C-alpha cells in the first residue's frame, strides 16, 4: 500500500471514528473494564477477493497501540466462505468500538476487489485491460482505486489533474475536437496524456488527425466499435466505455479495443460479507 493510499486512509479513519465514536462509546466504556484484552478474527461469509486489511488494522491500532495483528490472507487473495482473514488481539474495548468502522472499510474495498476480479477474469484471454473510472465514493478515490488493482483490474486517471480527457461539453465549447486538443496542448506539460471522447466515426477520424494518445469509443454498438478500431489502426490507444455489462464484456473486448472502462467497479458495488468474531 503506497504512501498516498495510507495518507488518505489515515484521514478517512480519523473522520470515521469521529463520526461513529464521537466523545466515546458510551455502551462499551461503561460495561467493559479497560484492562481486559481479547483475541478476535475476521471471517469471510461469502466467496470473493479481500482488500483493505491494512486499513482495518489501522482502525484498531488507532484505538489500541499495543494491538497484535496476524494476517492470514494477504490483500488481493481470493477467499471462500468460512476462510479466516486475520487473527488479532487487543483491548476488549478497542475490538468492540472499532469493529463497525473496520468492517465498513474492509467490506466495501473487498466488494470492489471482488467486482474487479469478475470483470478482469472475464477477458483474461484478451489483450484488453479493464479500467475503473472517477465514479468513486467522494473522499475514497485512492482507497477505491487501490481495491480495483487488488482485484486485478487497472486504474484510469486518478482525478482531473493527471490526464486530460476531452468530453462532449468540452468539444462543444471549443468548437470541435481539433480546437479542443490544441487548447489543451497549449496549456499542459508535454508528458500529460490526452484522451478524446467520440461517439461517431467522423469524430474518431478528427481525433486521429489531432494525434491524441487515447480515443474513447463512447456508447457505440459493436459494429461501429469494430470500424472505429480498424480506422484508428494502432495510431492511438482505444478505450470502450458506456453501457458495458459483464454479459457483453467479451464481445466488446473482441472488437480489439485496448481498454474497457467500467464505472460499476466502484459506483454500484456490493459489500463483501465479512464478520468479526471475538473469542470468549
C-alpha positions as CSV (number, residue, x, y, z in Angstrom):
1,X,0.0,0.0,0.0
2,X,1.7,3.2,-1.2
3,X,2.1,6.4,0.9
4,X,-0.8,8.2,-0.9
5,X,-3.2,5.5,-0.1
6,X,-2.0,5.3,3.5
7,X,-2.3,9.1,3.9
8,X,-5.9,9.0,2.5
9,X,-6.7,6.1,4.8
10,X,-5.5,8.0,7.9
11,X,-7.7,10.9,7.1
12,X,-10.7,8.8,6.5
13,X,-10.2,6.7,9.6
14,X,-10.0,9.8,11.7
15,X,-13.2,11.1,10.2
16,X,-15.0,7.8,10.5
17,X,-14.1,7.3,14.2
18,X,-15.0,10.9,15.0
19,X,-18.3,10.3,13.2
20,X,-19.1,7.0,14.9
21,X,-17.4,7.2,18.3
22,X,-17.6,10.9,18.9
23,X,-17.0,11.6,22.6
24,X,-16.8,7.9,23.4
25,X,-18.5,4.5,23.1
26,X,-20.9,5.0,25.9
27,X,-22.1,1.4,25.9
28,X,-18.7,-0.3,25.8
29,X,-16.9,2.2,28.1
30,X,-19.5,1.7,30.8
31,X,-19.6,-2.1,30.7
32,X,-16.2,-3.4,29.7
33,X,-13.2,-2.8,32.0
34,X,-10.3,-1.0,30.2
35,X,-7.7,-3.6,31.2
36,X,-9.4,-6.7,29.6
37,X,-7.9,-8.0,26.4
38,X,-9.4,-10.4,23.9
39,X,-8.5,-12.3,20.8
40,X,-10.6,-11.9,17.6
41,X,-10.7,-12.9,14.0
42,X,-12.4,-11.8,10.8
43,X,-14.1,-14.4,8.7
44,X,-15.3,-14.3,5.1
45,X,-19.0,-15.1,4.9
46,X,-19.0,-15.2,1.1
47,X,-16.7,-16.0,-1.8
48,X,-14.7,-13.1,-3.1
49,X,-11.4,-11.1,-3.2
50,X,-10.3,-9.5,0.0
51,X,-8.9,-5.9,0.1
52,X,-8.4,-3.4,2.9
53,X,-7.0,-5.5,5.7
54,X,-4.2,-3.0,6.4
55,X,-6.8,-0.3,6.7
56,X,-8.8,-2.4,9.2
57,X,-5.6,-2.8,11.2
58,X,-5.1,1.0,11.2
59,X,-8.6,1.4,12.7
60,X,-7.9,-0.9,15.6
61,X,-4.3,0.4,16.1
62,X,-5.7,3.9,16.4
63,X,-7.7,2.6,19.4
64,X,-5.0,0.3,20.8
65,X,-1.4,1.0,20.0
66,X,-0.5,-2.4,21.5
67,X,-2.6,-4.3,19.0
68,X,-1.3,-7.7,17.8
69,X,-2.3,-8.3,14.2
70,X,-1.6,-11.5,12.2
71,X,-3.0,-11.5,8.6
72,X,-3.6,-15.0,7.3
73,X,-4.9,-13.9,3.9
74,X,-3.0,-11.1,2.1
75,X,-4.9,-8.3,0.3
76,X,-5.8,-9.4,-3.3
77,X,-6.3,-13.1,-2.3
78,X,-9.4,-15.0,-3.4
79,X,-11.3,-16.3,-0.4
80,X,-14.1,-18.8,0.2
81,X,-16.9,-18.7,2.7
82,X,-15.5,-19.6,6.1
83,X,-11.9,-18.5,5.5
84,X,-10.2,-16.7,8.3
85,X,-8.7,-13.5,7.0
86,X,-6.9,-12.3,10.1
87,X,-6.4,-13.1,13.8
88,X,-5.7,-10.3,16.2
89,X,-5.6,-9.3,19.8
90,X,-6.3,-6.0,21.6
91,X,-8.2,-4.4,24.4
92,X,-11.8,-5.7,24.6
93,X,-12.9,-2.0,24.3
94,X,-10.9,-1.4,21.1
95,X,-12.2,-4.6,19.5
96,X,-15.8,-3.6,20.2
97,X,-15.5,0.1,19.4
98,X,-13.6,-0.3,16.2
99,X,-15.5,-3.3,14.8
100,X,-18.1,-1.5,12.6
101,X,-15.6,1.1,11.3
102,X,-13.1,-1.5,10.4
103,X,-15.7,-3.7,8.7
104,X,-17.2,-0.8,6.8
105,X,-13.8,-0.2,5.2
106,X,-12.9,-3.8,4.7
107,X,-16.3,-4.9,3.3
108,X,-16.5,-2.0,0.8
109,X,-13.0,-2.4,-0.5
110,X,-13.4,-6.2,-0.7
111,X,-16.6,-5.7,-2.7
112,X,-14.8,-3.5,-5.2
113,X,-11.9,-6.0,-5.5
114,X,-14.4,-8.9,-6.0
115,X,-16.3,-7.0,-8.7
116,X,-13.0,-6.0,-10.4
117,X,-11.8,-9.6,-10.4
118,X,-15.0,-10.7,-12.1
119,X,-14.5,-8.3,-15.0
120,X,-10.8,-8.9,-15.3
121,X,-11.2,-12.7,-15.3
122,X,-13.8,-12.5,-18.0
123,X,-11.4,-11.0,-20.5
124,X,-8.1,-12.6,-19.3
125,X,-7.7,-14.4,-22.7
126,X,-7.8,-11.0,-24.5
127,X,-5.2,-8.2,-24.5
128,X,-7.9,-5.8,-23.3
129,X,-7.3,-4.1,-19.9
130,X,-10.2,-3.4,-17.6
131,X,-10.2,0.2,-16.2
132,X,-12.1,1.9,-13.4
133,X,-13.4,5.4,-13.6
134,X,-13.8,8.5,-11.4
135,X,-17.2,7.2,-10.2
136,X,-15.8,6.6,-6.7
137,X,-17.2,7.4,-3.3
138,X,-16.3,11.0,-2.5
139,X,-13.1,11.0,-0.4
140,X,-12.5,7.3,-1.2
141,X,-10.8,7.8,-4.6
142,X,-7.4,6.5,-3.6
143,X,-8.9,3.6,-1.5
144,X,-11.4,2.6,-4.1
145,X,-8.7,2.5,-6.8
146,X,-6.4,0.6,-4.5
147,X,-9.1,-2.1,-4.3
148,X,-9.6,-2.1,-8.0
149,X,-6.0,-3.0,-8.5
150,X,-6.1,-5.7,-5.8
151,X,-8.9,-7.3,-7.8
152,X,-6.8,-7.5,-10.9
153,X,-8.1,-4.5,-12.9
154,X,-6.3,-1.3,-13.6
155,X,-6.8,2.4,-12.8
156,X,-7.8,5.1,-15.2
157,X,-6.9,8.7,-14.4
158,X,-7.0,9.3,-10.6
159,X,-8.5,12.8,-11.0
160,X,-8.9,15.8,-13.2
161,X,-5.3,16.7,-12.6
162,X,-3.3,13.8,-14.1
163,X,-4.7,13.3,-17.6
164,X,-6.7,15.5,-20.0
165,X,-10.0,14.0,-21.1
166,X,-11.9,16.0,-23.6
167,X,-15.6,15.2,-23.5
168,X,-18.7,16.3,-25.4
169,X,-19.1,19.5,-23.4
170,X,-15.5,20.5,-23.9
171,X,-15.8,19.8,-27.6
172,X,-18.9,21.9,-27.9
173,X,-17.4,24.9,-26.1
174,X,-14.1,24.7,-28.1
175,X,-15.9,24.3,-31.4
176,X,-14.6,20.9,-32.3
177,X,-12.1,18.2,-31.3
178,X,-9.2,19.8,-33.2
179,X,-9.6,23.1,-31.4
180,X,-10.1,21.5,-28.0
181,X,-7.0,19.4,-28.4
182,X,-5.0,22.4,-29.5
183,X,-6.2,24.4,-26.5
184,X,-5.2,21.6,-24.0
185,X,-1.8,21.1,-25.6
186,X,-1.0,24.8,-25.2
187,X,-1.7,24.7,-21.5
188,X,-0.3,21.4,-20.2
189,X,3.1,19.7,-19.9
190,X,4.3,17.6,-22.8
191,X,4.1,14.4,-20.8
192,X,0.4,14.7,-20.0
193,X,-1.7,12.3,-22.0
194,X,-4.8,13.5,-23.9
195,X,-7.9,11.4,-24.4
196,X,-10.9,12.3,-26.5
197,X,-14.4,11.0,-26.2
198,X,-16.0,10.2,-29.5
199,X,-19.5,9.0,-30.4
200,X,-19.2,8.9,-34.3
201,X,-16.6,7.6,-36.8
202,X,-16.3,11.2,-38.1
203,X,-15.2,12.2,-34.6
204,X,-12.8,9.3,-34.4
205,X,-11.1,10.5,-37.6
206,X,-10.8,14.0,-36.2
207,X,-9.2,12.6,-33.1
208,X,-6.8,10.6,-35.1
209,X,-5.8,13.7,-37.1
210,X,-5.3,15.6,-33.8
211,X,-2.8,12.9,-32.8
212,X,-4.2,12.2,-29.3
213,X,-3.0,9.5,-27.1
214,X,-6.3,7.7,-26.4
215,X,-9.6,7.7,-28.3
216,X,-12.7,6.7,-26.3
217,X,-15.5,5.0,-28.3
218,X,-18.4,6.0,-26.2
219,X,-21.7,4.1,-26.2
220,X,-21.1,2.7,-29.7
221,X,-22.7,-0.5,-30.9
222,X,-20.3,-3.4,-31.6
223,X,-20.2,-2.9,-35.4
224,X,-19.3,0.8,-35.1
225,X,-16.8,-0.1,-32.5
226,X,-15.0,-2.5,-34.8
227,X,-14.9,0.0,-37.6
228,X,-13.5,2.6,-35.1
229,X,-10.7,0.2,-34.1
230,X,-9.9,-0.5,-37.8
231,X,-9.9,3.2,-38.6
232,X,-7.6,4.0,-35.7
233,X,-5.3,1.2,-36.8
234,X,-2.9,1.5,-33.8
235,X,-2.3,5.2,-34.2
236,X,-3.8,5.7,-30.7
237,X,-4.9,3.5,-27.8
238,X,-8.6,2.7,-27.9
239,X,-11.0,2.7,-25.0
240,X,-14.5,1.4,-25.0
241,X,-17.0,2.9,-22.5
242,X,-20.7,3.2,-21.8
243,X,-23.3,0.6,-21.2
244,X,-20.6,-2.1,-20.7
245,X,-22.2,-5.0,-18.8
246,X,-20.5,-8.3,-17.7
247,X,-22.7,-10.1,-20.2
248,X,-21.4,-8.1,-23.2
249,X,-17.9,-7.6,-22.0
250,X,-16.2,-10.3,-24.1
251,X,-18.0,-9.1,-27.3
252,X,-16.6,-5.6,-26.6
253,X,-13.1,-7.0,-26.0
254,X,-13.3,-9.0,-29.2
255,X,-13.6,-5.7,-31.2
256,X,-9.9,-5.2,-30.5
257,X,-10.1,-2.3,-28.0
258,X,-7.1,-1.8,-25.7
259,X,-9.2,-0.7,-22.7
260,X,-12.7,-1.1,-21.3
261,X,-13.7,1.4,-18.6
262,X,-16.3,0.2,-16.1
263,X,-18.0,2.7,-13.7
264,X,-19.8,-0.2,-11.9
265,X,-16.5,-1.4,-10.4
266,X,-16.8,1.4,-7.8
267,X,-20.2,3.2,-8.1
268,X,-22.6,0.3,-7.6
269,X,-20.6,-2.3,-5.8
270,X,-22.0,-4.7,-3.1
271,X,-20.0,-5.0,0.1
272,X,-18.4,-8.4,0.6
273,X,-19.9,-10.1,3.7
274,X,-17.3,-10.4,6.4
275,X,-17.8,-10.8,10.1
276,X,-15.7,-10.2,13.2
277,X,-15.7,-12.9,16.0
278,X,-14.4,-12.3,19.4
279,X,-13.2,-15.3,21.4
280,X,-14.7,-16.0,24.9
